[in-house]
Amino acid sequence: MRWLLKRGWMYGAMALISAFALFPIYWVVITSLKTRSEIYTRTPDLWPSNPQWGQYPRVLGEGHVGRALGNSLIVASGTMVICLIVGAMAAYALARWRAKITHILLMLVLMTQMFPLVVLVIPLFVTMRKAGLLGTYWSLIVTYLAFCVPLAIWVMRGFIMSIPEELEYAARIDGATRFGAMVRVVLPLAAPGLATTAVLAFLEGWKEFLLALTFINSEDKKTVPLVLQSFVGRGDTDWGAVMATSVLYTLPVALVFVLARKHLMTARTAGAVKG
């Protein structure tokens, strides 16, 4: 009884909040298993009477979701890898370069986040058309980098500044170059920052819809958000296909979080330094 009074209410509250947060995901999953009549019934059921798994092979084949998943994976992975490379090097330079202009450069980097995406769609479209990149993966990757790299610089700089410079000096005394010290000493210690940046960059390339709708005009290059939108029609919506695609669309994101969970937990406090 004493334990229930001290700790029981906490676990009860945690269970209640978790159930509230996870119920929408549960509802998406069971709706993807329902028949059309069960989806449109006036009295929704918490579990389908006869689960239908045929929605998944149907959307992967006829709905072209399998191809779209591959396209989204290419765009998101390319954005993540390039963002990590560019962001890490820029963050290292701004963290170790002691000059008055450093703060000005940081403010300029931060100012790039002030402009809403809607304002930049037309200028970016014109730029990509003149560059001959419309309808290619590179049009999305380059554009996403413009939004990911500034955020990556700010995140990574905080982690790098928390690493003592004496470790780099020791590596350079042993014969390492400055670049070698950064790669072999600084970046491994800044793994939580790299994991955080990787997740943010991957999500940016995975979930974006407006730029993909504007730049991609080929059916075989469409990403998952575009294919998901195609199931919504003016007269009717194929909710079974929408929910099945949503489940498939969420699985890679959940996998990324599972793989990076150790570093993400460390990142809650690491890098929280003033500078």
Helices and strands as residue ranges (DSSP letters): H 2-3, I 4-8, H 9-31, H 36-39, H 55-61, H 65-96, H 100-111, G 112-114, H 117-131, H 137-161, H 165-173, H 178-181, I 182-186, H 187-189, H 191-207, H 210-215, G 219-221, H 224-230, H 239-259, H 261-266
